Amino acid sequence: MALAQFTKRKNAVIILVIAAGLGVYAMSVQDQLIVGDVEAGAPEFWPDARYNQDADAIQSKFSVGLDELVILAKADQKGSCINFNIMQTIDDFVWQMQNVPGVQSVKSLSRLIRERNIGNYEANPKFLGVPRSEAMIAANIYRVEMSQALFSNDCTTMPVTIYLTDHKADTLDRLMDAVTQFNDSNVNEHVTFVPAMGNAGIMAATNEIVAKAQTKIELILFAAVGLFCFVTFMSIRATICIVAPLALVAYLANAVMVSLGIGLKVSTLPVLAMGVGVGVDYGIYLFARMKAHMSDGKSLMDSYYESLKEVGTGVVFTSVTMTIGVATWYFSDLKFQADMGILLAYMFFVNMIAAILLIPALANFLYPEKKSA
C-alpha cells in the first residue's frame, strides 16, 4: 500500500520534481556523450588484452600504426605529379596534417619527392623541398613502384596516408576538422582533398553519420512506441503516462554512458533501442490494469494498488531476473560485452523503477478525481 501513496498530489509533486531534475541533468551532460571510440585499441577488448598490447607496442616503436586515414588529393589535370604548384599544395597539406595532435606520420608522393631531392644533393638541407623544375620532379619520381600506391596511372589522384596514434573520437574529429579547414583555405583550385579511406576514415565517416542521425533515431523510436501505446489505449494521456518514464530513463542512459566511458556507436544504438523496447512493457502492464480498475469506478489510489497486487510481482520479478542475467556479462573477457551488460542492466532495472514511481504520479495530474459535492 506504500507505493500507492504516490498517487496522492503531494507525493506526486515530489516525484515529478525529482524526475524533472534528473531530466535537466541528463540534458546537461548530453553534449559530453562521445560519438565513437573513447579508448585506444580495439574497443571490443580490455586494455590488457594481447591484441591491444601488441597495438600499443607497434604504435610506440614504429612510425606507422594500425589506424590509418587516407585523404585523396584530386587534381583536375593529367600529369599533375610533376606540376610544382600542385605538388607544393599537397606538401603544405601534409605539413598541416603532420602537426595535428594524434598524427604519428604521413606518407605521400610529395614527401617522397622531398626526401629523394635532398638525397640527390648529398643531404644538403637547402634542397629539402619540392623542386620547381618539372624535370627534377620527374627524376625524383622515377622508379617509384606503383605498389606504393602514391599516385594513379594518370597522376590525377594522389593518396595521402595519415597514420594515427589511435582512433579515438577526439583524434578523428581533430583530423577531419583540419582537413576541412585546409580545404576552406586552399587557394589552389586545381587540387582538392577528399576524405576518406582506410580503417580510421571509415570510423570517422561512421561517427559523423551516427552524430547526425542520433536525434532522428531517438525521435523515431519514441514516436513508434508512442504510436503503438496510443493505438492500444486510444488515449494521449495514457501514452504520456507510459512513454514519459521511458524517455527519462533513455536520456539518463546517456549520462550513464558518459560516466562509464562508453561511446555512442553503431553497435551501441541497437542496445539502447532494445532497452527501450523491453522497458515499455513494465509501464503497459501496470497502466493497463490500473486503467481497467479506474473504468470500474475505483479511485486512482485503489486502482493502482490493485494493479500492483495483480502484476506488480511479475513486473519486479521479470526486471530483476533480466537485470541479473545481463549483469553477469560484466565478467566477460570481451570489454564490449561487459559494457553492454552494464548498460542493459541499467535499462532493465531503472525502467521498472521509473514505471512504478512515475506512472501514478503522472496519473494524479492527467486523471484528476472529481471531488464529491
Secondary structure, 3 states (H helix, E strand, C coil): CCHHHHHCHHHHHHHHHHHHHHHHHHHHCHHHCCECCCCCCCCCECCCCHHHHHHHHHHHHCCCCCEEEEEEEEECCCCHHHCHHHHHHHHHHHHHHHCCCCEEEEECHHHHHHHHHHHHCCCCHHHCCCCCCHHHHHHHHCCCCHHHCCCCCCCCEEEEEEEECCCCHHHHHHHHHHHHHHHHHCCCCCEEEEEEEHHHHHHHHHHHHHHHHHHHHHHHHHHHHHHHHHHHHCCHHHHHHHHHHHHHHHHHHHHHHHHHCCCECCCCHHHHHHHHHHHHHHHHHHHHHHHHHHHCCCCHHHHHHHHHHHHHHHHHHHHHHHHHHHHHHHHCCEHHHHHHHHHHHHHHHHHHHHHHHHHHHHHHHHCCCCCCC
